[in-house]
Amino acid sequence: MNCFVTDIDNTIADTRDRLRRSLEEIDRVEVYGETADRYGGFGEYLDEEEEERFWNLFLSNRFLHLDSPAPGAAKFLQKIKDEGVKIIYLTGRHDEEGDSMRPGTESWLEEYGFPSPSVTGVKLFMKPRRKTNDRKFKLAKLQKEFSEKSRLKEIIGIGDHPDDALVYNRVGIRSVLLDWLGLFSNQELQNSASGVKIVEDWQELEREFYGS
């Protein structure tokens, strides 16, 4: 492996406290209980104005400090970086002029001991606009970054969403999906792309690489 690509939200960062706090801010915290065991679904409970206010809060730097790191994620990423593996954070968070999550994201990564995108061998790719489609952005970015197909066999990508595996698979990157928060059924994850590897957490992933 010479490069490791990772999503951020619900992959290396547990966003549940940020989600709950954002719903509290719009006086709809009860929606958290209705959606906590699955991915999304806020549109079923929030009207258009509430949903816009929610996303404006959730997808901002305001409550990023509430995210907690996935156990073992920073340790694993630092370990492979020290071994010379390049790290790419590929996230649906946005870096739009006047509305950027980059400052809060970079501060959070450094606070919790993750490889910093400010050092050589580490990159942070973010959407240019908040409303850019996550899947299209990630696919285009990876296709541009890894234009030499011969290099793809040395790259692994990890995420939490079936779309992550779908994107990695289309580019030709080996895909791993985390099941630590239970937001998708195991079948949904397994069916997302051919050859996808499902792991329960970062500790299991480390065991896959280094043994017990």
C-alpha atoms as a printed R data frame, in Angstrom:
    type eleno elety resid chain resno       x      y       z
1   ATOM     1    CA   MET     A     1   0.000  0.000   0.000
2   ATOM     2    CA   ASN     A     2   1.380  3.410  -0.945
3   ATOM     3    CA   CYS     A     3  -1.729  5.544  -0.406
4   ATOM     4    CA   PHE     A     4  -4.712  5.415   1.948
5   ATOM     5    CA   VAL     A     5  -7.888  7.408   1.227
6   ATOM     6    CA   THR     A     6 -10.348  8.062   4.043
7   ATOM     7    CA   ASP     A     7 -13.674  9.794   4.454
8   ATOM     8    CA   ILE     A     8 -14.109 11.948   7.590
9   ATOM     9    CA   ASP     A     9 -17.706 12.135   8.859
10  ATOM    10    CA   ASN     A    10 -18.775  8.874  10.526
11  ATOM    11    CA   THR     A    11 -15.483  7.305   9.412
12  ATOM    12    CA   ILE     A    12 -12.809  8.948  11.526
13  ATOM    13    CA   ALA     A    13 -15.216 11.353  13.260
14  ATOM    14    CA   ASP     A    14 -18.348 10.455  15.229
15  ATOM    15    CA   THR     A    15 -20.752 13.262  14.301
16  ATOM    16    CA   ARG     A    16 -23.689 12.281  16.496
17  ATOM    17    CA   ASP     A    17 -23.183 15.003  19.126
18  ATOM    18    CA   ARG     A    18 -22.877 17.662  16.400
19  ATOM    19    CA   LEU     A    19 -26.026 16.337  14.782
20  ATOM    20    CA   ARG     A    20 -27.969 16.409  18.051
21  ATOM    21    CA   ARG     A    21 -26.742 19.914  18.910
22  ATOM    22    CA   SER     A    22 -27.703 21.227  15.462
23  ATOM    23    CA   LEU     A    23 -31.218 19.844  15.911
24  ATOM    24    CA   GLU     A    24 -31.405 21.377  19.388
25  ATOM    25    CA   GLU     A    25 -30.514 24.749  17.906
26  ATOM    26    CA   ILE     A    26 -33.598 24.667  15.657
27  ATOM    27    CA   ASP     A    27 -35.776 23.328  18.511
28  ATOM    28    CA   ARG     A    28 -36.264 19.928  16.897
29  ATOM    29    CA   VAL     A    29 -34.038 17.691  19.021
30  ATOM    30    CA   GLU     A    30 -36.736 14.986  19.094
31  ATOM    31    CA   VAL     A    31 -35.863 14.256  15.457
32  ATOM    32    CA   TYR     A    32 -32.529 12.874  16.637
33  ATOM    33    CA   GLY     A    33 -34.255  9.960  18.356
34  ATOM    34    CA   GLU     A    34 -36.270  9.208  15.239
35  ATOM    35    CA   THR     A    35 -33.226  9.040  12.960
36  ATOM    36    CA   ALA     A    36 -30.357  7.951  15.247
37  ATOM    37    CA   ASP     A    37 -30.319  4.341  14.056
38  ATOM    38    CA   ARG     A    38 -30.046  5.104  10.334
39  ATOM    39    CA   TYR     A    39 -28.436  7.470   7.892
40  ATOM    40    CA   GLY     A    40 -30.283 10.741   7.244
41  ATOM    41    CA   GLY     A    41 -34.047 10.885   6.885
42  ATOM    42    CA   PHE     A    42 -34.372 14.399   8.308
43  ATOM    43    CA   GLY     A    43 -36.608 15.476   5.446
44  ATOM    44    CA   GLU     A    44 -39.322 13.189   6.814
45  ATOM    45    CA   TYR     A    45 -39.554 15.294   9.979
46  ATOM    46    CA   LEU     A    46 -38.342 18.805   9.098
47  ATOM    47    CA   ASP     A    47 -40.023 21.286   6.819
48  ATOM    48    CA   GLU     A    48 -37.971 22.970   4.095
49  ATOM    49    CA   GLU     A    49 -36.966 25.960   6.211
50  ATOM    50    CA   GLU     A    50 -36.021 23.811   9.228
51  ATOM    51    CA   GLU     A    51 -33.996 21.467   7.078
52  ATOM    52    CA   GLU     A    52 -32.066 24.359   5.530
53  ATOM    53    CA   ARG     A    53 -31.315 25.791   8.979
54  ATOM    54    CA   PHE     A    54 -30.236 22.377  10.200
55  ATOM    55    CA   TRP     A    55 -27.765 21.812   7.350
56  ATOM    56    CA   ASN     A    56 -26.429 25.363   7.677
57  ATOM    57    CA   LEU     A    57 -25.545 24.532  11.287
58  ATOM    58    CA   PHE     A    58 -24.416 20.933  10.885
59  ATOM    59    CA   LEU     A    59 -22.264 21.738   7.846
60  ATOM    60    CA   SER     A    60 -20.360 24.582   9.471
61  ATOM    61    CA   ASN     A    61 -17.479 25.057  11.895
62  ATOM    62    CA   ARG     A    62 -19.823 26.030  14.731
63  ATOM    63    CA   PHE     A    63 -20.238 22.608  16.332
64  ATOM    64    CA   LEU     A    64 -17.328 20.687  14.792
65  ATOM    65    CA   HIS     A    65 -15.635 20.623  18.184
66  ATOM    66    CA   LEU     A    66 -18.375 18.232  19.353
67  ATOM    67    CA   ASP     A    67 -17.210 15.477  16.994
68  ATOM    68    CA   SER     A    68 -15.351 12.692  18.759
69  ATOM    69    CA   PRO     A    69 -12.596 10.670  17.067
70  ATOM    70    CA   ALA     A    70 -13.250  7.076  16.064
71  ATOM    71    CA   PRO     A    71 -11.296  4.876  18.506
72  ATOM    72    CA   GLY     A    72  -8.038  3.750  16.936
73  ATOM    73    CA   ALA     A    73  -8.345  5.855  13.770
74  ATOM    74    CA   ALA     A    74  -5.653  8.436  14.558
75  ATOM    75    CA   LYS     A    75  -3.261  5.752  15.792
76  ATOM    76    CA   PHE     A    76  -3.693  3.697  12.616
77  ATOM    77    CA   LEU     A    77  -3.316  6.646  10.257
78  ATOM    78    CA   GLN     A    78  -0.247  7.959  12.060
79  ATOM    79    CA   LYS     A    79   1.278  4.485  11.990
80  ATOM    80    CA   ILE     A    80   0.914  4.020   8.246
81  ATOM    81    CA   LYS     A    81   2.036  7.597   7.591
82  ATOM    82    CA   ASP     A    82   5.226  6.940   9.579
83  ATOM    83    CA   GLU     A    83   5.761  3.934   7.294
84  ATOM    84    CA   GLY     A    84   5.657  6.219   4.249
85  ATOM    85    CA   VAL     A    85   2.033  5.743   3.173
86  ATOM    86    CA   LYS     A    86   0.400  8.864   1.716
87  ATOM    87    CA   ILE     A    87  -2.849  9.916   3.387
88  ATOM    88    CA   ILE     A    88  -5.781 11.551   1.601
89  ATOM    89    CA   TYR     A    89  -8.817 12.867   3.480
90  ATOM    90    CA   LEU     A    90 -11.649 12.876   0.926
91  ATOM    91    CA   THR     A    91 -14.734 14.455   2.463
92  ATOM    92    CA   GLY     A    92 -18.140 15.820   1.585
93  ATOM    93    CA   ARG     A    93 -17.392 18.801   3.822
94  ATOM    94    CA   HIS     A    94 -17.091 21.990   1.799
95  ATOM    95    CA   ASP     A    95 -14.440 24.651   1.293
96  ATOM    96    CA   GLU     A    96 -16.499 27.420  -0.272
97  ATOM    97    CA   GLU     A    97 -15.243 31.004  -0.133
98  ATOM    98    CA   GLY     A    98 -16.965 32.713   2.799
99  ATOM    99    CA   ASP     A    99 -18.467 29.407   3.951
100 ATOM   100    CA   SER     A   100 -15.635 26.954   4.547
101 ATOM   101    CA   MET     A   101 -15.343 24.026   6.938
102 ATOM   102    CA   ARG     A   102 -11.601 23.759   6.300
103 ATOM   103    CA   PRO     A   103 -10.387 25.748   9.343
104 ATOM   104    CA   GLY     A   104 -12.475 23.731  11.784
105 ATOM   105    CA   THR     A   105 -11.624 20.443  10.074
106 ATOM   106    CA   GLU     A   106  -7.873 21.063  10.124
107 ATOM   107    CA   SER     A   107  -7.986 22.166  13.777
108 ATOM   108    CA   TRP     A   108  -9.976 19.062  14.738
109 ATOM   109    CA   LEU     A   109  -7.556 16.729  12.953
110 ATOM   110    CA   GLU     A   110  -4.576 18.247  14.732
111 ATOM   111    CA   GLU     A   111  -6.320 18.343  18.120
112 ATOM   112    CA   TYR     A   112  -6.998 14.603  18.064
113 ATOM   113    CA   GLY     A   113  -3.616 13.525  16.741
114 ATOM   114    CA   PHE     A   114  -4.476 12.715  13.132
115 ATOM   115    CA   PRO     A   115  -1.903 13.268  10.392
116 ATOM   116    CA   SER     A   116  -2.150 16.956   9.549
117 ATOM   117    CA   PRO     A   117  -2.838 18.105   5.977
118 ATOM   118    CA   SER     A   118  -0.228 20.796   6.598
119 ATOM   119    CA   VAL     A   119   2.609 18.235   6.360
120 ATOM   120    CA   THR     A   120   4.124 16.507   3.349
121 ATOM   121    CA   GLY     A   121   2.346 13.330   2.295
122 ATOM   122    CA   VAL     A   122  -1.076 14.326   3.657
123 ATOM   123    CA   LYS     A   123  -3.860 15.963   1.612
124 ATOM   124    CA   LEU     A   124  -7.340 17.206   2.466
125 ATOM   125    CA   PHE     A   125  -9.797 17.317  -0.444
126 ATOM   126    CA   MET     A   126 -13.077 19.160   0.207
127 ATOM   127    CA   LYS     A   127 -16.028 20.076  -1.999
128 ATOM   128    CA   PRO     A   128 -15.803 23.520  -3.628
129 ATOM   129    CA   ARG     A   129 -19.421 24.260  -2.678
130 ATOM   130    CA   ARG     A   130 -21.727 22.952   0.014
131 ATOM   131    CA   LYS     A   131 -24.441 21.832  -2.397
132 ATOM   132    CA   THR     A   132 -22.071 19.938  -4.705
133 ATOM   133    CA   ASN     A   133 -23.073 16.277  -4.890
134 ATOM   134    CA   ASP     A   134 -20.764 14.231  -2.630
135 ATOM   135    CA   ARG     A   135 -20.503 11.187  -4.869
136 ATOM   136    CA   LYS     A   136 -19.819 13.147  -8.053
137 ATOM   137    CA   PHE     A   137 -17.206 15.265  -6.294
138 ATOM   138    CA   LYS     A   138 -15.363 12.297  -4.808
139 ATOM   139    CA   LEU     A   139 -15.393 10.354  -8.064
140 ATOM   140    CA   ALA     A   140 -14.080 13.294 -10.102
141 ATOM   141    CA   LYS     A   141 -11.391 14.088  -7.533
142 ATOM   142    CA   LEU     A   142 -10.095 10.518  -7.390
143 ATOM   143    CA   GLN     A   143 -10.152 10.138 -11.165
144 ATOM   144    CA   LYS     A   144  -8.051 13.288 -11.455
145 ATOM   145    CA   GLU     A   145  -5.696 12.355  -8.613
146 ATOM   146    CA   PHE     A   146  -5.061  8.797  -9.831
147 ATOM   147    CA   SER     A   147  -5.005  9.104 -13.578
148 ATOM   148    CA   GLU     A   148  -2.318  6.395 -13.837
149 ATOM   149    CA   LYS     A   149  -4.289  3.159 -13.523
150 ATOM   150    CA   SER     A   150  -1.196  1.085 -12.751
151 ATOM   151    CA   ARG     A   151  -0.915  2.825  -9.371
152 ATOM   152    CA   LEU     A   152  -4.394  1.921  -8.161
153 ATOM   153    CA   LYS     A   153  -3.552 -1.558  -6.875
154 ATOM   154    CA   GLU     A   154  -1.450  0.087  -4.169
155 ATOM   155    CA   ILE     A   155  -4.308  2.269  -2.876
156 ATOM   156    CA   ILE     A   156  -6.995  1.500  -0.274
157 ATOM   157    CA   GLY     A   157 -10.056  3.642   0.434
158 ATOM   158    CA   ILE     A   158 -12.232  3.564   3.545
159 ATOM   159    CA   GLY     A   159 -15.607  5.104   4.350
160 ATOM   160    CA   ASP     A   160 -18.914  4.485   6.087
161 ATOM   161    CA   HIS     A   161 -21.392  5.034   3.258
162 ATOM   162    CA   PRO     A   162 -22.229  2.644   0.397
163 ATOM   163    CA   ASP     A   163 -21.457  5.507  -1.991
164 ATOM   164    CA   ASP     A   164 -17.871  5.540  -0.719
165 ATOM   165    CA   ALA     A   165 -17.336  1.948  -1.815
166 ATOM   166    CA   LEU     A   166 -19.135  2.617  -5.094
167 ATOM   167    CA   VAL     A   167 -16.788  5.527  -5.847
168 ATOM   168    CA   TYR     A   168 -13.660  3.590  -4.904
169 ATOM   169    CA   ASN     A   169 -14.816  0.629  -6.965
170 ATOM   170    CA   ARG     A   170 -15.434  2.761 -10.067
171 ATOM   171    CA   VAL     A   171 -11.953  4.216  -9.855
172 ATOM   172    CA   GLY     A   172 -10.388  0.832  -9.222
173 ATOM   173    CA   ILE     A   173  -9.353  1.355  -5.596
174 ATOM   174    CA   ARG     A   174  -9.717 -1.438  -3.025
175 ATOM   175    CA   SER     A   175 -12.624 -0.444  -0.764
176 ATOM   176    CA   VAL     A   176 -13.282 -0.899   2.950
177 ATOM   177    CA   LEU     A   177 -16.468  0.129   4.767
178 ATOM   178    CA   LEU     A   178 -16.825  0.661   8.520
179 ATOM   179    CA   ASP     A   179 -19.886 -0.659  10.337
180 ATOM   180    CA   TRP     A   180 -19.127  0.881  13.751
181 ATOM   181    CA   LEU     A   181 -22.168  3.197  13.994
182 ATOM   182    CA   GLY     A   182 -24.746  0.872  12.446
183 ATOM   183    CA   LEU     A   183 -26.216  3.513  10.135
184 ATOM   184    CA   PHE     A   184 -26.570  0.992   7.301
185 ATOM   185    CA   SER     A   185 -27.391 -2.699   7.358
186 ATOM   186    CA   ASN     A   186 -24.555 -5.092   6.688
187 ATOM   187    CA   GLN     A   187 -26.348 -6.157   3.512
188 ATOM   188    CA   GLU     A   188 -26.526 -2.548   2.259
189 ATOM   189    CA   LEU     A   189 -22.800 -2.178   2.837
190 ATOM   190    CA   GLN     A   190 -21.942 -5.538   1.285
191 ATOM   191    CA   ASN     A   191 -24.042 -4.864  -1.809
192 ATOM   192    CA   SER     A   192 -22.586 -1.406  -2.400
193 ATOM   193    CA   ALA     A   193 -19.723 -2.608  -4.602
194 ATOM   194    CA   SER     A   194 -18.045 -5.835  -5.620
195 ATOM   195    CA   GLY     A   195 -15.156 -6.923  -3.453
196 ATOM   196    CA   VAL     A   196 -15.880 -4.472  -0.629
197 ATOM   197    CA   LYS     A   197 -14.383 -5.392   2.753
198 ATOM   198    CA   ILE     A   198 -16.583 -4.744   5.823
199 ATOM   199    CA   VAL     A   199 -14.887 -4.081   9.179
200 ATOM   200    CA   GLU     A   200 -16.504 -3.312  12.502
201 ATOM   201    CA   ASP     A   201 -14.015 -0.660  13.605
202 ATOM   202    CA   TRP     A   202 -10.481  0.693  13.180
203 ATOM   203    CA   GLN     A   203  -9.068 -1.880  15.573
204 ATOM   204    CA   GLU     A   204 -10.277 -4.667  13.285
205 ATOM   205    CA   LEU     A   205  -8.756 -2.852  10.322
206 ATOM   206    CA   GLU     A   206  -5.418 -2.623  12.108
207 ATOM   207    CA   ARG     A   207  -5.547 -6.340  12.855
208 ATOM   208    CA   GLU     A   208  -6.138 -6.992   9.154
209 ATOM   209    CA   PHE     A   209  -2.918 -5.156   8.380
210 ATOM   210    CA   TYR     A   210  -0.692 -6.075  11.299
211 ATOM   211    CA   GLY     A   211  -2.252 -9.118  12.946
212 ATOM   212    CA   SER     A   212  -3.377 -9.407  16.577
